[in-house]
Amino acid sequence: METYLVVTDDSDATRDLGAYAAEIAEPLDAELIFGRFVDKDEYQTRLQRAASTSREIESVEEAIEHAREVAEEFADDIVGDRDVPYRSVGVVDSMPRSIVEFARDEGVDQIFISGERRSPTGKAIFGDRAQHVILNFDGFVTVNKSD
């Protein structure tokens, strides 16, 4: 069975990409994995902000579960009535490396990911997760550029 990973975020481009992946997966009986990946540095920043405002601090396990729930809501909305097996995961780790590692560990055949429009200088300074995935994943990668 083919396995596809859809890297979820809040963009319209990712919604379109997820729908496209579901459309492809259905006739092929492929499994979809909807993954919400959170960078561990971003998580640490949220912890520091929460501590400074005396808010309750979210554990790593809670952050992973929240990411999985967000991915599941996304997946439920995208898959709808289609006859496609799918599951949702949340990951808090070093981005974008964790996307490629997760895909390898799960035996993913193709990754669907949205990229950002950046200048070459912007990519050099800030990096680009889609570019990293393209260069480091040994399978197929489908990228939809967000505006």
N, C-alpha and C positions, 0 to 999 in steps of 0.2 A: 504494500500500500504506500502510495506517495504521501508525504507529509509536508505541509506548507506552514511557514511561520509568518504571521502578520504582526508587525511591530506597531502597536497602537499608540496614538496620541490624540489630541483634541482637534486636529485640523480637518478641514473638509477634504483635502487631498487624501488623507488616510482613510476617511470614510469611503471615498470613491475606490481607493485601492483595495480595501477590505471587501467591498461588494464585488469587485472584479475577481479577487481570489476565490470568493465563495462561488461565483459563477463558473469559474474554471474547475474548482474542486468537485462540484456536484456530479457531473457526468463521469468523472474519473474515479469516483469513490475515494477521493483523497481526504485525509484528515487535515483539519485546520487547527493550528495553535495560535491563539490570540495572546500576545505577550505585552505586558506593560512593564517597561524597563525604566528604573529610576537610578540615576547616578548616585553612588554612595556619598560623593562630596555634596551633592544637592541635599541629600538626606541629612548630612551633618549640619549644613547651614540651617535647615528647618529646625533641627534640635536646638541649635544655639539661639535662634529667634524665639522658640517656645520657652526656653529657659529664661531668657531676658524679659519676657512678658508674663512670667509666672503661669503659663498655660501648662496643661498636662503634656508630658513628653511621651511621644509615640515610640514604642520599642521597634526594633528591626522587624520582628515577627509581625507586629501590627502594620507596619509600613508595607511589608510584602503582601499581607492579606488585603490591605486596602488597594494596592496596585492590582491584585488579582480580581478583586470585585469590580474595579473600574474596567479592566479588560473584559470581564464577563458581561457587564452591561453593554459595552461596545459590541461584543460578539453576538449577544442576543438580538440586538437591534439590526445588525448587519445580516446575520444568517436568516432570521425570521422563520418563514415556513419552508425554507429549502431543506432538502434531505441530505445534510452534510454533517458528518461527525466532527465535533470540535470540542476543544477544552480551552480554558483560560489559565494563564499563569502570571504571577507577579515576581519581579526580580529586582533586588536592590544590590548593586555591585558596580564595578568600574565600567563606565560606558565609554566607548561603544564595544569594547572588547567582550563584555558579557553577552552581547547579542550573538556574536560569532561562536563563542564557547557553548552557549546554550544550544544553538542550532546544531553544532557538531555532536554534543552529548545526546541530543534527542533524535539524531538521524534525519534531520530536516533536509529535504531535497531542494526547496526553493524558499527564499526569503522575500517578502513584500515589505518595503519600507519607504516612507516619505523622506525626501531630502529637502534641504533649504537652499534657496537661491542665494549664493554668496560669491563674492569676487574671489579671485585666486588669493589675494592678500587676506581676506576674511577667513578663507579655508586654512591658510597657513597659521593664522593667529588663533582662531577659535576651534579649528578642526571641523570635520564634517562626518557625522556618524554613518551616513549612507555611503560615503566614499570609503570609509574604513571597512565597512561590511563588504563592499564590492571587491576591494583589494585583498581581503583576508578570508573570505568564505569560498570554499571549493565547489559550491553548487551554483545554481542560477539565482540571480538577484534581480528583482523588478523594482524600479524606483519611480515614484511619482513625485514630481517637484511641487512643493507648496509655494504659494505666492506670498 
